[in-house]
Amino acid sequence: MLNDKNILITGGTGSFGKKATEVILKKYKPKKLIIFSRDELKQFEMAQQFPDTKYDCIRYFIGDVRDKERLYRAFHEVDYVIHAAALKQVPAAEYNPFEAVKTNILGAENVINVAIDQGVKKVIALSTDKAANPVNLYGATKLCSDKLFIAGNSYVGSDHSIFSVVRYGNVVGSRGSVIPFFMRCKEEGYLPITDPRMTRFWITLEQGVNFVLDCLEHMVGGELFVPKIPSMNIMDLVKAICPDCRTEIIGIRPGEKLHEVMIPKDDARNTLKFDSYYLVQPDFRFFKHRFKNDSGKPVPEDFEYNSRTNTWWLTVEELREMIKSL
């Protein structure tokens, strides 16, 4: 699908962007792979790993999704956009709310409008479990972004751009993840625990990238894709990293949940179940016809995809294997 195509990744120097670049260069032969981000140092460092002397398709564009004019230039002749740019640190978003709104909401609006104007064929945006029934500003801005991208399909008119969203849980070892933090604390023999009952959905970076690329290939526009992934308990993670470490309960931080939800009960009526993922159909009835041939099965009316009630759980040994692979 990506062979001889022009692909652009916003936030391309982040954890997802770097792994997506690695996977795309390994599996496909794109005409251009454009890394779009605002940090020249991260681009310089990424260019050491993926130099244009070795990969003649790669391009590094300095820019910000807040800057509509720069997006117009960057999206020229682009076939597919993977939108991974976001302000994602929960405490930073709480303390700098207007900045989170500018990047996560107004940036999403810019990506949608420019993609339509420049004739981008497909745009797939990355979401987060924190966007479902959000309790913090980051989750609220990402929920707004999700709604914008789904509604973007109705903005297109007679053009042919389509928009979809992928939502998944915590990424093992990504920037800001609990694992790197625990690994640093392990050296001091002490691990701070917010709440021993806490659960989270868990996915590796490579699994996340492969899922996004698969959704990019099969999307028809308007879907919200959610992978079926395992849950883990925070105390099992402690046992996997340092079972002998001293622990201390410090309490849940502002804007944090005890358990995460990826599909709320209110979305159950629009949700279809497939072998490896769920698909939440749009409320807009004028493009629901796109899904009439889907082989998915409706979920029960009271269905909720919750990390606490999930039927798939990671064991301590499985967590250890995941950590080793980082």
N, C-alpha and C positions, 0 to 999 in steps of 0.2 A: 504493500500500500504506500509506503513512504519512498520507494525507489523513484528517483528522478523528480522528486517534489521539493518545494521550498517550505521548510518548517521553521517556525519561530517559537522560542520558549521565553515567555516573560518571567523575570526572576530566575533567569537561567543559571546564575552562579550559586544558587541555594542548594541544599541537600538533594532535593528532587531533581533540579535542573542538571546537576552534574551526573547523577546516576542515569537520568534519561538520555543525556548526551552519550554516555558510555554504551548504553544498550542500543541506541539508534545507530551509532557508528559501527557497532559490532554486527548488527543484524540486517541493516539496510544500506542502501547507497543513495542518500538524498542528493538532490542537486545543490541545495544550500541548507545549512543548519545554522540558524541565527540565534546567538545567545544575547538576549536583551536584558540588561540590568543597569543599575545606577552606580555601582561601586567599581571604580577602575582598578583598585588593588585586587579585588576578588577576580576580576576578569584577567588581570595580569597573571595571577596564580593559576587560574584555570587554563590559560593559554600555555603554561608549562606542561600541563598534563595532556592537553589536546591542541598541539601547535598546528597552525595552518600550513606549515611546511610538510606535515605528515598527513593532515586531513584537509585537502584543498577545498572541501565543501563548507568548512566552518567559517563563520563570521562573528565578530564580537562588536555589538552595538552598545554604546553608552546611552542610556536614556531612562526615563521614569514614566510609568503608566499615567502619572498625573499630567504629563506633557502631551497634549493631543497632537500638536504639530509634529513632534518627534515620532509619534506612533504612525502618522501618515507616511512619513519617509520610510520607517522600518517595515511597514506592512505592504509596501509596494511589491506586487507579484508574488506575495506569500500565499501558499495553498492552505496550510494548516497552522493554527495557533494553539499552543498549550499554555494556558494562563496560570502560572504558578506564583506570580508576584503578589506579596501580601505583607502587611505588618502583622505578625502572628504571636508575639510574646504577650501573654495575657496581662501581666502587671504593667508593661510598657503601654499597652492600649488603654488601660484604665487611667494611667497618669497623663497620657497624651491623646485624649479621645479624638480631637479634631484631626490629628495626623492620621489616625487609623481610618477615620471616615474618608479623608482625602485619597488615601491609597486604595483601601479595600472596596469602597463604594463608588466614589467619583472616578477612580482608576478603572473599575469594571465598566462603568458607563462609557468611558473613552474607548476602551478595547472593543466594546460592542459596536459603537457608532463608526469607528474607523474601519473595523473589519467589514462591515456592510458596505461602506463607501469604497473600499479598496477591493471588494470582490473576493475576500477570503472565503474558501469553501466550507471549512469546518473550524469551529472554535470549541475547545473543551476546557472547562475551568475547574480548578481544584478547590474543593470545599473541605469541611472538617466536621467531626462529630459534635463540636461545640456549637455548630450552627443549628442543631436540632434542639428546640426548646431552650434557647440561649439564656444564660444567667450572667454573662459578662459581655463587655463591649465588643471584644474580638468576635465572639460567636454571633452577636447581633449584626455586626457589619458583614460577616460572611453569609448569614442568612439573607440579608438584603442583597448581597452580591449574587447569591444563588437565584433569587427571584428575578433579578435583572437579566441574568443570562437566559433563564427559561423564557421570560417574556420577550427577549431579543428576537426570538423566532417570529413573533407577530409584528415586529418592526420592519422586517426585511422587505415585505411587499413582493414585488415581482422578481427581486434578485434571488440568489441561490445560496446565500450564507445560512448555515445552521449552527445552533448553539446547544450544548449539553453540559452537564455538571457531574463530577465524580466526587463522592463523599466517602472518606474512610477514617479510621481511628488513628491512635498514636503510632508513630513510626519509630521502630527500634533504632536507637542510636542516632537519630537526626539531631540537628542543632536545637538545644533547649530541651531535649529528651531527658527523662529521669535517669537513664542508664549512665551516660557520661558523668552526670552529677553524682550518682551513687559510687561510681568507680573512683572519683576523686575523694569522696568521703571515706571510702574503704581504707585508704592509706592511713587515716587517722583512727580507724577502728570504731567509727561511730556513724550510724545512718539515721537521719531525721525522717520520721514517718508522719504523714499528715493524718491518716486514719487507717487502722488495720483492716477495716471493712472495704476499703476503696478497691474498685475494679475498673479496668480499662480494656477497650478493644486494642488489639495488637497486630501490627503488620510490618513486614520488613520493607526496606526502601525498594529493593528490586521487585518484590511482589506488587508494591504500589505502582511502580513505573509500568510493569507489564500489564497490569489491569487497566491503567489509563490508556495505553497504546491499543489494547484490545477494544476498549470502549470507543476510542477515536475511529477505529476501523468500522465498527458496526452501528454507530449512532445514526439516528434519523432526524434528530433535533427535538429538543424539549424534554429529554429524559434526565432523571437524576439517578445515576448508577451508584449502588452501594454493594461492595463485595461481602461475601460471607467469610468472616474472619474470626479467629478465636479471641476469647477474653482471658485476662490474667488478673490474679489478686496481688496486691502490692506486697503482702507478706511472703508470697511464693517467690516474688522477684528478690526480696531480701535474702531468702534462703539460697537462691541461685547465685547471687553475687557474693554474699559474705554471711554465711549462717552463724558465724561466731562473733559478728560485730555487735556492739551495744546499740540498742535502738531507743529512741525517745519519741513519744507522740507529741507533735507540735501543733496539731489542729489544721483543719482545712483552711487554705488561703482564700482571700477575697476573690470572688468570681470563679471559684472551683466547685465542681460537683463531686458527690460521693460515687455516683455511677454515671456513665455516659450513655446517651441515646443517639442512635443514628437514624432511626425511622420512628417518629412519634405515632401514637395511636390515631391521631387525627389524620395522618397520611395513609392509614391502612387501606382505606377505600379506593385509593389510586395505585396501590402497590401490587406488582406482579412478582412471583417467586420463580427463579430459574435455578439450575443446578448449582451454580457457583456465585450467584449474585441476586440482588433484588433490584427492581426497576420501578421508580416512582414516576407515574405518568403525570403530565401537566393537567392542571384544572381547565386550561383553555380548550374548550370543546372544538374550536375550529381547526385545531390540528391534531386532535385525538385519532383521526382516521389513519394517521401514520402507524399506529400500533395495532391495527385490527388483525393483522396476520401473525402477531407474536404468539409464541408457544408457551409463554409464561402462565402460571396459575395464580389466581387471586389469593391473597393471604386472608386469614380470618378477620372479621370486623374489629376484634379487640387486640389485634396483633401490634406488638411494639418490639423493635429491635433494640434491646437494652443489654449493656455489658454485664449486668447482674443476673438477668434471666436467660442469657445466651446458653445454648446447649453444648457449645464447643469451648473447652477450656485447655489452656496450656499447663503442662506439668512443670515441676521444678527442673527436671532433666531437659525438657524441651526448651525452656528458657535459657538454661546454661548453654545449649547448643547454639541458640540464636546469638547469645552474647559472644561466644567464641568466634562466630563468623564475622564480627564487626571489624 
